[in-house]
Amino acid sequence: MDDNRLMSGNTIRGSCSLFACRCCRTKYGWAHRDWCEISASTSPGCADCRYFNRKEGECRHPALKKEKGGFAV
């Protein structure tokens, strides 16, 4: 089994453990895929996350969803 969780030069680090790359969909703590166009960004911001809604400026990660359908800020 291929373990992609290597501490290589393109391992995603940062302050949000819910991060998932908007390009290759790789999660926090794992290395970007070789073909990812933003693989040089190892400390990405919210705008690089697939769960970040740019129009509303907030995180839309399913784990943040509240019971009534709202989202945490």
N, C-alpha and C positions, 0 to 999 in steps of 0.2 A: 504494500500500500504506500502510495506517494504522500509523504507528510510535507505539506506546504508551509508548516509553521516553523520555518527556519529563521533564525535571527540573522538574516541577510541584510544587505544594504537597502532593500526596498520594503522592509517590514513596516507595516502601518502602526504608527505610535500616535499618541495624542491624548487629549483630556476626556474624550467621550468613548466609553466602552461599547456604545450602541452603534458606532460608526460602521458603515458599509460603503465602499467605493462606488460612486455613481457610474463609473466606466466598467470596471471588471467585477463589481459586486462582492469584492473580497472584504472580509470583516476585520475589525480591529485586532491586532496581534498577529496577523497572518501577512505573508508577503504578497504584494501585488502580482498579478499574472504578468508573464513576460510581454504580452501584447498590449497591456494597458497603457493608454496614452498619457496618464498622469502618474505613472509609477515612480517618477522622480520625487513626488510629493509624499514624504514619509510622515509628516506632521500636518495632515490636511485639516482644513477648517470645515465648518458646517456646510458651506456651499458645495463642497466636494462629496457630500454624503447623499446617497440615494433617497434617504428619508427626509431630507430637508426640502421644504416647500419654499421656493424662492419668492413666489408671489406674495405669500403671507408672512414670510420671514420667520418660520417656526419649524421645529422638528415634528415629523408625522410618524415616528417609529411606533409600531403596534404595541410595544411594551408600555408606552406612555399613555395609551388610550384609557380613558376613564370609563366607568360603567355607563354613564349617560351619553356616551358618544363624543364627549369633548376630548380635548388634548391638553396635557400638562404643558406649562410654559417653562 
